[in-house]
Amino acid sequence: MPYANQPTIKILELTDENIKFIIEKTDLAMANSLRRVFIAEVCTLAIDWVQIQQNTSVLIDEFLSHRMGLIPLTSDEIVDQLQNFRDCSCVDHCRECSVELTLDVRCNEEIPRHVTTRDLISSNLKCIPATSKVRDHEADGDGSPDDILICKLRKGQHLKMKMYARKGFAKEHNKWSPCSAVGFEYDPDNALRHTTYPVPKEWPKSDYSELELEQDQAPYEVYGKPEKFWYNLESVGSLKPESIVLTGLQVLKKKLMDLQNHYNNEIAKEALYIG
């Protein structure tokens, strides 16, 4: 039996960090479910285990550990190859479930030394800080302005640590989220009146508005329902924007299939009990 709705997707804009697209012929519940999956259920890699071997900086160990966990790591080419560390048979860490990173910086000059993501060394070149992807095009020196500052060292100070990046998703901790922001709108001209404007003419118009210049909002549609959704998704750099969308669709599809299978099993059990 064919589905009642056949949603369609149209890509409006695609860059290295951002994707804008339209989904039509679906409802608000499905559109919001997809947004939540993009944010919280798409797996990436993030630093999850830190051993600080030497720290004479002004920042405490816990502060540095938290900061390391929030550094986005490239995950496109490796996240599907790694197991979740809870499912791995190793005792501690191994190549099947984690990637080792190290950092060892000492300041020997009077000028403060900036410790950035450029100083991180990874055991797997497929998993590096997202700011290091364009390193081949950078000039020699203190690094790119995009490098994330970890701390500053004065003369004689030393920072040395070993870390492991693991696979996870943002429902467990936000450091695994592949998105910096995901938003969608479904009523650019406020025809459904889900938002009440105190002074409609003062409200900025949507980029997708179809109103004339002299119009402030569309006529009220009493029985209207949202069926068209404009998405704007921005990646933190760990995954490509299109990868986030495709993986999110797969995750949501699997969740719906699992729900359907559980429902069918319960119906079968009930029918067997009645019979």
Buried (B, 14 or more C-beta within 10 A) or exposed (E): EEEEEEBEEEEEEBEEBBBBBBBEEBBBEBBEBBBEBBBBBBBBBBBBBBEBEEBEBEBEEEEBBEBBBEBBBBBBEBBEEBBEBEEBEEEEBEEEBBBBBBBEBBBEEEEEBBBBBBBBEBEBEBBBBBBBEEEEEBEEEEBBEBBBEBBBBBEEBBBBBBBBBBBBBBEEEEBBBBBBEBEBBBBBBBBBBEEEEEEEEEEEBBEBBEBEEEBBBBEEEEEEEBBBBBBBBBBBBBBBBBBBBEBBBEBBEEEEEEEEEEEEEEEEEEEEEEE
